[in-house]
């Protein structure tokens, strides 16, 4: 099932990010000059100013660093309320803000393992693959949740 989402940011380096997602790969920019990760996508490194940015493939594994449940309807009815968001500390280094897939706030534990899953989505520009994270290990409820380790 395709999930309707708010419009993505497109153009410039953002297009490359979405192209990698379409290929089933999570890649983020990394500066060749200083090694700093860049996310969201940029045209030059925010740490040193270099334009020598390369798209590096990430493992898609990490641990939940934080989470938030939004009780306000910021997207005019496009998402069910409450809307859960997680911050994943990727094993490769950067932090990645995403949505939990197959679990909600009662099943989230700080430090819990999380694995990358791509889900089919659609916005006004068309269909795309959205990187989200499924539990890699049981949370407080002891459940793994549906879609664990699968590309939806």
N, C-alpha and C positions, 0 to 999 in steps of 0.2 A: 504494500500500500504506500502511495506517495503522500508525504506529509507537506502541507502548505506552510511556508515560512515567510517572514518579512523579507523584503528585497535585500539581496547581498550587495556588498560594495564590489563594483566591477571596474575594470580599466587598470592599465599599468600592471604593476607586479601582482595585483590581486587576481588577474586572469590566469597567471601561471599557477598560483595556489590552487584555484578551482580546477585547472587542467590536471594537476597531480592528483587531486581528490577523485576526479573522474576515472583516473587510471588505478584507483584503489591504493594510493600511496599518500601518507602524511609526510609532507616535506615543508620545512621552514627555511627561511634565509639565514645564512651565517656569513659574517664578514670574514673575508680572506685576510684582511689586514690585522684585525685585533681579536678575532674569534668570537665576538659578541653575537648572540642570537638576535634576530629581528622579527618581531611579531607584534602587531599585524604587519603585513608586507609593506616595505618601504623602497624608495629609489636609492637611498644612500644610508650608510650605517649611522645610527643616532649616537654611537659612542665615539667614533673617530672621524666620521664624514666620508669614508671611503665608499666608492660606488662598486667595489669588487665584492659583490654578494653572490653566493652560490646557494642553490637549493639542495639541502641535505635531507636525505631520507631518515625518518625517525622510526624507532622500533614499534611505537604504538603502545608501549607498556609504561605504567607509572603508578603513582599512589595518590590518593585523594588528599589534597592539602587543605581544602576548605570547601564549603558548600553554602548555598543560600537558597531560600524558598521565597519567591516573590508573591505577595498576596494582592498586589495592585495589578490592574489590567493595563499595562503599559503599551500593549499591542492591539488595542481595540478589538478584543474578542478572538484574536488569531491563535491564542494558546489557552489551554485550560488553567484555571487558577486553583491552587497555587502552582507556580511554574518554577521547577527546580533547575539550578545551575551548579556545576561543580568546577573547582579549580584543580587540575591534575598536574602534579609535579612529575614530569616525564623522566624516565630513566636516563634519557639522553641529555638532560640538562634544563631545557626551558620549561616554563609554566604554560599551561594551555587551558583556557576557559572554554567550557563545553556544557553539553547537557548529558545527564545520566540516561542510559538506555537500559530498560528492563528493571530499574529500581528507582525508588523515590527516597525522600529525606529520612523516613524511619529506618531505611536499610543502609544509610551512609555512615561510615565511621572514618574519622581522620586517620590516615595511614593505610587505609584499605586499598588493596591492589585493584587496578582498573586497566582494561584492555580496549584498544581502538576497535570500533565498528563503524562502517559507513552505512548510512540509511538514505534511501531515495527521497528527495525533497523537490519542491517546485516553488518558484517565485515568479514575478512578472517577466523575468528574462528567460524562464524555461526550467527544465529539470536539471538537477545537480545532485552530487553525492556529498552528504554532510558528515564530517567526522564527529562522532560522539563516543562515549565510553561506557562499556558494560562492566559489571563487577568481575574481577579476576579471582575473587575469593569471597566467601560468604561474609555478609555484613552482620550487624547486631541481631537481625531476625533469623540468621542462619540460612537465608535463601540466596541463591546466585542470581535468579531472575531469568526471564526468557531472553533468547538471543545471545547468551554468553558465548563469546569467542566466534561468533558468526558474522558474516557480512549480510546484512538484512536487505 
